[in-house]
Amino acid sequence: MRNGWNGPPYLEAAEALAGGDAGSSPEAAQFLASLGYARDQLSPAEIDNRAGLLRFAARMGTLLPYRGPDAPGLLFFLGMFDARAIDGRDGEAAPVSTIGAALEPGRAFEASVGEAVEYASQLERGDEALARPDPAMLEGFTPAERSALAASLCLDDASSLATLPWLPARRLGDGAATILPADLCLRRPSSPDAARAAAPLSIGCAAAPTLEEAVLRGLLELVERDAAALWWHGGQPAAVLPLDGIASLQASELLREIRRGSDRRATWLLDVTTEIGIPCVAALSVNRDGRRIACGLAAALSPDRAAGSAIREMCQYELGYHLIDVKRHANPDHELSEQEIEQLRRGAEILPDTQPLLHSALGPRRHPATDELDPAEAVDWVVSRLQAAGFQARFADLTRAEFGIPVAKVVVPGLQLDPSDAITPRLRAAMRRSGVAEGVPRLSLH
């Protein structure tokens, strides 16, 4: 695929995939083949998921395959859609951008459109079962959890939680009915009564072929952000990834395939796993001048999977620098967005030579081997690790019948998110142990 896209037949391809229509147009068949979507190699859930993503892609204003100079072996899908057009509200357009990256076109396509589905599924439509919380339901949260929820909504007092609307949810581990604050799960219209989330609502929200997979992805993202915060903001030192370990060996192979001989950037990996024990890896790179740092983070059931995901996320960040340069070259008067300004600031100010945290300070960690688990078993394993560390996970099912793609928003009160305006007792304790001054703001790595 080249850096260009000539009106793919999304809807026709979706119907051909869903119905197994061998008589569909050659264009639709060719498009499905370009994504690697062979119907006889997909499960029923995967067929439904891919068809749903194709239908949603038809509603997006832009969806372009792209290859950048730093990772020529990696395919990116750059997406853009108007959130107002999705939820039918009046007013100015609300553009939302998405990005997916993978070696395989289909995986990159799914990641980018999946981000769009996640966002659209969080838009409040007015038909959600919102209600003031039953006192008995609130009692299902410990005092520490209620304080954490209040802080995550920028509330001074946990008693204010009772005045907010909540969504039906499920507690992970035993499946018990529970509730979650709507303002942590949904993108709600501005209102004097609405609470402000301290962290991006996208954190912990995921789309997938099945609800179990969506929950798993949401859980792992929360673990990843918590580990990132304790490491980078809390001063918790990183460990080395052993050179002869599977994670390093597979990461080296992946980088060779991604870089294709390009020496524009130097890359290294760190193990930033916390005491929770769920593997988390940071992938970092800089240009030849040691600047323009890029950081990708991922948690997974094994270090090798975490490393692969972190590398792909790192490459997405690298692409950001390239796209800024392209825009400036095409238009020297290009007005940078706040996000672009922040990225360039990080790239200029965060220098590995002056940041000990960007280098391993601890020896290699031993991660217990996890057998091949199906999504439900993997969720149980992650939840057990969280519960052993004193955390309880809950999720709200945000699946929209209109899209037909499972979406879950997972919340684990007490874990530290990054970025976030709230500082949890967990992060404060890490800062005290490391001697990090709480009042001194620190640039985020992503």
C-alpha positions, 0 to 999 in steps of 0.5 A: 500500500502506498501513501494514498487511498482511492475510495475503498468500497467499505460498505460493499466489503463489509457486506461481502465479508459478513455474508460470504458473498462470493459474487461481490465486486472485484474491488471489494474482494481486492480490498478485503484481500489487501487487509488480509481478511480471508473469511475462512480464516476468521472466527464468527466474532472476528467476522462480525468485528471486521465487518463492523469496523468496515462499516464504521470506516465508511463514516470517517472523513479520512482514513489513509495508509501511510509509511514513515521514514523512521519505521518504513516496515510499519504500516500506519493508518491515519484516521479523522472523523467528525464526532458531531456527525456520529452523535447527531448533535448540532454545532461546529465540527468536532474532529477526532484523529486516530492512528493504528500501526502494525506490520500487517495492513489489517491489524493497522486498520483495526487499531485506527478504526477501533480507536474511532469506535471507542470514542464514538461509543463513549459519546452520550446519546441520552438513552443510557441508563443513568441514575443517582446512586443507590446508597447500598451500591455506593457502600460497595466501594471502600472509603479509599475507593470513594476518595479515589473516585472523587479525586479522579473527578476533581471533587474535593469531597467524596460525599459529592459522588452521591449527587452525580449520575452513575452507569450500571456496571459489573465488578470483575472477579465475581461479576456482581452488579455495581455502578460507575460514575457516568462522567468517568465513562461517557463523553457528556455535553457540557453542563454545570452539574457535570464533573470533570475527569482528571485524566483522558476518558480514553484511558481504560476504554477499548473495543475488540471482537468480544467483550472479554477482549475489550475488558482485557485491553482496558485493564492492561492499559490501566496497568500500563499507565499506572506503571508509567506514572510510578516510573516517570513521575514517581521516580521508581527505577526501571529494570534491564531487559536481559539481552538473552531473554525472549522479550529482547530477542523478539524485540530485536527481530521486530525492530529489524523488520520495522527499521529495514536498515534505517539508522535514523534513530537509536532504540532501547527498552526498559522493564517498568513493571510494578509490584502488581507483577503484570509485565510492563515495558517502555520502548524509547528512541531518539534521533542521531542528535540524542533529541526528539525522544519517543516513548511507547508503553505497554502492559501484557501477560508476558514481557515479549508481548509488552515489548512488541506493543510498546515498540509499535506505540513508540513508532507512532510517536516518532511519526508525529515528529515526521508529520510536523516536519511535513506540514511545516515544509508544505506550509512554513506558516503552519500553525501548530496544535497544542499537541504538536507544540507539546511534542516538540517541547518534549523532544527538545527538553527530555534528554536521555543524557540528563535523565537517569530514569531513562536508563535501567538502574535495576537488574533483570526481573523474573516474570512467571511464565503464563500459559496461553490463556483465552481472553476470559482466563486472561482477565481473571489472571490480571484481576487476581494480580490487581486484587492481590495488590489491593485493587478492585476492577469494574467495567461498564459495557458501552457497546452500541447496537448501532456499531455492533462492536463490543466496547468496555470502559474499565475503572480501577480506583486507586491506580495512578493514571498518566496523564492526570491532574490527580495524584493518588496516595500510591504515586505520592508514596512512590515520590516519597521513596524516591525523593521526588518533590511533589510540587515540581511539575514534570513533562509527561513522556507521552 
